[in-house]
């Protein structure tokens, strides 16, 4: 016997107010009937990814969270710095639902063949607004999980897996031979390490602590450089020389790390040059910043010639570049390796209400290695 579909459901929303605060709360919203090409998903698991925090917290300091409301319907208020407000004018007064991805059971479907084929199946979806109990999404945005795969196992089937595959695809499209990756002990970093081992792609992993380096070496990583080491620059140059890496993906963003990577790439390239040039090597060196673990300025100390570039990289524009056929190819691989190459692990599973406890917000806002939270909306 099927579970009745309620008229309303709880949804986690983030509101920037005119008095320079962000307010997080649970809102009762109508459960819509799916249109012809849509399905209604009972959301059973949704991860809190770093990419969700920008919309959720709006740049607020999690340590300033002030709780109110009730145990079942908590409200969190945080002041916003002036620099954050300048970029949030279009958000003021509009409550925004949060959550890039999640997984659950399709409990209702529209009239199209694609929608009806998913009825009763466990699917992953990257439809946005996934921190909710029920979510109506287009069937084309759903990934039917293999038989027996739980919503927990499929909850992170999009953002991290498609990002690491996108990094490798970018490497190939731009004719690079190897990769450098920062914050490499993260869930995403460990996933990229497994993918590069499987595909025999040379990967230089940059971490911030010795225990993170050991974690990756135990997982089979060949090149791991600890940025806290006094020999970091020499070790990074040696790893770049060994792999011929000229492409880096930087999750940190702020500080000197992007500059250090370019400097080591230039040192490696100049070391094999047949003659000296005051303009540096002709080998093009590329750093893509795709995260903001450090919101400070990106500092470039010009010691790496003229053949270089620093740019932003986001998953959605990349997917638009490769088109439906390319996206389908990547999704097929994710489905086949969901519980191996692309498996995710979680620090804790929390309810929608618990996701708004100050101590929980402080924990996932730190974006610490090995600290990934999963929301179970029905809990």
C-alpha positions in Angstrom: 0.0 0.0 0.0 1.5 3.4 -1.1 2.1 6.1 1.5 -0.4 9.0 1.0 1.2 12.2 -0.4 0.7 15.2 1.9 -0.7 18.5 0.8 2.3 20.4 2.3 5.9 19.6 3.2 8.8 21.3 5.0 11.5 23.1 3.0 14.7 24.7 4.3 14.9 28.3 3.2 17.5 31.1 3.4 16.4 34.7 3.5 18.6 37.8 3.3 16.8 40.7 5.1 17.1 44.5 4.6 18.6 44.8 8.1 21.8 43.0 6.9 21.1 39.5 8.3 20.5 36.1 6.9 17.7 34.0 8.4 17.4 30.2 8.0 14.1 28.5 8.7 11.8 25.7 7.8 8.8 26.7 5.7 5.7 24.7 5.0 5.2 24.7 1.2 2.5 23.1 -1.1 3.4 19.7 -2.6 2.8 20.2 -6.3 1.3 17.7 -8.7 3.9 16.9 -11.4 3.5 18.3 -14.9 3.6 16.0 -18.0 7.5 15.6 -18.0 7.9 15.8 -14.2 8.2 13.5 -11.3 7.5 14.0 -7.6 10.4 12.7 -5.4 10.0 12.0 -1.8 13.5 13.2 -0.8 15.2 10.7 1.6 18.8 12.0 1.6 20.5 15.2 0.6 24.1 16.1 1.2 25.5 19.5 2.4 28.1 20.3 -0.2 30.5 23.3 0.0 28.7 24.6 -3.1 25.5 24.7 -1.0 27.0 27.0 1.7 27.1 30.1 -0.4 23.3 30.1 -0.9 22.6 28.8 2.6 24.8 31.0 4.7 25.1 34.0 2.3 28.6 34.7 3.5 27.7 34.9 7.2 30.1 33.7 9.9 28.5 30.5 11.3 29.9 31.3 14.8 27.5 34.2 15.0 24.3 32.1 14.7 21.5 33.1 17.1 18.8 30.4 17.5 15.1 31.1 18.0 11.8 29.3 17.1 10.9 25.9 18.4 12.6 22.5 18.5 10.7 21.3 15.4 10.8 24.7 13.6 14.1 26.3 14.5 15.1 29.7 13.2 18.7 30.9 12.8 19.7 34.5 12.4 23.2 35.7 11.5 24.6 39.2 10.8 26.1 39.7 7.3 29.3 41.6 6.7 29.1 44.7 4.5 31.2 43.0 1.8 28.6 40.2 1.6 25.7 42.5 1.4 27.1 44.3 -1.7 26.8 41.1 -3.6 23.4 40.1 -2.2 21.1 43.0 -3.3 19.1 40.8 -5.6 18.4 38.4 -2.8 17.1 40.8 -0.2 13.5 40.0 0.8 13.3 36.8 -1.2 13.4 33.5 0.7 15.4 31.0 -1.3 15.2 27.2 -1.0 18.6 25.4 -0.7 20.2 22.1 -1.7 21.8 21.3 -5.0 21.2 17.5 -5.0 19.6 14.6 -3.3 17.9 11.2 -3.7 14.6 9.6 -2.9 11.6 7.6 -4.3 9.4 8.8 -7.1 5.9 8.8 -5.7 4.0 10.5 -8.5 4.7 11.0 -12.2 3.5 13.1 -15.1 2.0 11.7 -18.3 5.2 11.4 -20.4 6.8 8.0 -21.0 10.1 9.2 -19.4 8.3 10.4 -16.2 6.1 7.2 -15.9 9.2 5.0 -16.3 10.6 6.4 -13.0 7.5 5.8 -10.9 8.4 3.8 -7.8 12.1 4.0 -8.5 14.9 5.4 -6.3 16.4 8.3 -8.2 19.1 10.9 -7.6 18.3 14.4 -8.8 20.2 17.7 -9.1 17.2 20.0 -9.3 18.0 22.5 -6.6 15.8 23.1 -3.6 16.5 19.6 -2.4 16.5 20.3 1.4 12.8 19.5 1.5 10.5 16.5 2.1 9.1 16.4 -1.5 10.5 17.9 -4.6 9.0 18.1 -8.1 11.6 17.9 -10.8 11.9 17.2 -14.6 12.4 13.6 -15.3 15.5 14.5 -17.4 17.2 15.8 -14.3 16.8 12.4 -12.6 19.3 9.5 -12.5 17.6 6.2 -11.9 19.8 4.4 -9.3 20.7 0.7 -9.8 18.4 -1.8 -8.3 19.1 -2.1 -4.5 21.0 1.2 -4.3 19.8 3.3 -1.3 19.0 6.9 -1.4 21.9 7.5 1.0 24.3 5.9 -1.5 22.8 7.9 -4.3 22.4 11.3 -2.6 25.8 12.6 -3.8 25.6 11.2 -7.3 25.9 14.5 -9.1 28.0 17.4 -7.8 31.2 15.6 -6.7 31.2 12.8 -9.3 30.4 15.1 -12.2 32.9 17.6 -11.0 35.8 15.2 -10.9 34.9 13.8 -14.2 34.6 17.3 -15.5 38.2 18.0 -14.3 39.5 15.0 -16.2 37.5 15.9 -19.3 38.8 19.5 -19.1 42.4 18.1 -18.9 41.8 16.1 -22.1 40.0 18.9 -24.0 42.8 21.4 -23.3 45.6 18.9 -24.0 47.2 18.6 -20.6 48.9 15.5 -19.5 48.3 15.5 -15.7 46.5 17.3 -12.9 47.3 19.2 -9.7 44.5 19.3 -7.1 44.3 21.3 -3.8 42.4 20.4 -0.6 42.9 16.9 -2.0 41.9 15.0 1.2 38.3 16.2 0.9 35.5 13.8 -0.2 35.8 15.2 -3.7 39.6 15.0 -3.6 39.6 11.3 -2.5 37.1 10.6 -5.3 39.4 12.3 -7.9 42.3 10.3 -6.5 40.4 7.0 -7.1 39.4 8.1 -10.6 42.9 9.1 -11.6 44.3 5.8 -10.3 41.6 3.9 -12.3 42.3 5.9 -15.5 46.1 6.0 -14.9 46.2 9.8 -14.9 49.1 11.4 -13.1 47.8 13.4 -10.2 49.6 15.7 -7.8 47.6 16.0 -4.5 48.1 19.1 -2.3 47.0 18.9 1.3 47.4 21.0 4.4 48.4 18.5 7.1 50.6 15.4 7.5 47.7 13.2 8.5 45.9 14.2 5.3 48.9 13.2 3.3 49.0 9.8 5.0 45.3 9.3 4.2 45.9 9.8 0.5 49.1 7.7 0.4 47.2 4.8 2.1 44.6 5.2 -0.6 47.3 4.7 -3.3 48.2 8.3 -4.2 51.6 8.5 -5.9 52.3 12.2 -5.4 51.2 14.0 -2.2 52.6 17.4 -1.2 51.9 19.0 2.2 51.7 22.8 2.0 52.6 23.0 5.7 56.0 21.4 5.1 59.1 23.6 5.0 60.1 21.7 1.8 56.7 22.2 0.1 57.9 24.2 -2.9 60.8 21.8 -3.7 58.5 18.8 -3.2 55.8 20.3 -5.4 58.3 21.2 -8.1 59.6 17.6 -8.1 56.1 16.2 -8.4 55.1 18.5 -11.2 58.4 17.7 -13.0 57.7 13.9 -12.6 54.1 14.2 -13.9 54.5 17.1 -16.4 51.4 18.6 -14.8 50.4 22.0 -16.3 46.8 22.1 -15.1 45.6 22.7 -11.6 42.2 22.8 -9.9 42.2 24.9 -6.7 39.5 24.6 -4.1 41.1 27.2 -1.8 40.9 30.3 -3.9 42.4 32.9 -1.6 46.0 33.3 -0.5 49.3 32.3 -2.3 48.6 28.7 -3.3 47.6 29.3 -6.9 50.8 31.4 -7.3 52.9 28.7 -5.7 51.5 26.1 -8.1 52.3 28.3 -11.1 55.8 29.0 -9.8 56.5 25.3 -9.4 55.1 24.6 -12.9 57.4 27.3 -14.4 60.4 25.9 -12.5 59.6 22.4 -13.9 59.2 23.7 -17.4 62.3 25.9 -17.3 64.4 23.0 -16.0 64.0 21.2 -19.3 64.3 24.3 -21.6 67.2 24.3 -24.1 67.9 28.0 -23.7 67.1 30.9 -21.3 64.3 33.4 -22.0 63.6 36.4 -19.8 59.9 35.9 -20.6 59.9 32.5 -19.1 59.0 29.2 -20.7 56.5 28.9 -23.5 54.7 26.1 -21.7 51.2 27.3 -20.9 50.3 26.8 -17.2 46.6 26.9 -16.1 45.0 27.2 -12.7 41.3 26.9 -12.3 39.8 28.1 -9.1 36.6 26.2 -8.4 36.2 26.7 -4.6 36.5 29.3 -1.9 37.9 27.6 1.3 39.8 30.9 1.7 37.6 34.0 0.9 40.7 36.3 1.0 42.3 37.8 -2.1 44.1 35.5 -4.6 47.7 36.6 -4.3 49.9 36.2 -7.4 53.6 36.8 -7.1 54.8 37.1 -10.7 57.6 34.6 -11.0 56.2 32.3 -13.6 56.8 33.9 -16.9 54.0 35.0 -19.3 52.5 31.7 -20.5 49.9 31.3 -17.7 46.3 31.8 -16.8 44.1 31.9 -13.7 40.4 31.5 -14.2 37.2 30.3 -12.5 35.7 26.9 -13.2 32.2 25.8 -12.4 30.4 22.5 -13.2 27.2 23.9 -14.7 28.9 26.0 -17.5 31.2 23.0 -18.2 28.2 20.7 -18.6 26.7 23.2 -21.0 29.9 23.1 -23.0 29.9 19.3 -23.5 26.2 19.0 -24.2 23.6 16.3 -23.7 25.7 13.5 -25.3 28.7 14.3 -23.1 26.6 14.6 -20.0 25.0 11.2 -20.7 28.4 9.6 -21.1 29.5 11.0 -17.7 26.3 10.0 -16.0 26.6 6.4 -17.3 30.0 6.1 -15.7 28.7 7.5 -12.4 25.9 5.0 -12.3 28.3 2.1 -13.0 30.7 3.1 -10.3 28.5 4.8 -7.8 29.5 2.7 -4.8 33.2 2.4 -5.7 35.0 5.2 -7.5 32.3 7.7 -6.7 31.3 6.6 -3.2 30.8 9.3 -0.6 31.1 9.0 3.2 29.4 11.2 5.8 30.2 12.4 9.3 26.6 12.4 10.4 23.0 12.2 9.2 20.7 14.9 10.5 17.1 16.0 10.2 16.0 19.3 8.6 15.6 20.7 12.0 18.9 19.5 13.3 20.6 21.0 10.2 19.6 24.4 11.7 21.2 23.8 15.2 24.1 26.3 15.8 26.5 23.5 16.6 25.6 21.6 13.4 26.0 24.7 11.3 29.3 25.4 12.9 30.5 21.9 12.1 29.6 21.8 8.4 30.5 25.4 7.8 34.1 24.6 8.7 34.4 22.4 5.6 36.9 20.3 7.4 38.4 17.1 5.8 36.2 14.1 6.7 33.3 16.3 7.8 30.4 15.9 5.4 26.8 16.0 6.6 23.7 14.3 5.1 20.2 15.6 5.6 17.4 13.0 6.1 14.3 15.2 5.5 11.8 12.5 6.9 13.7 12.3 10.2 
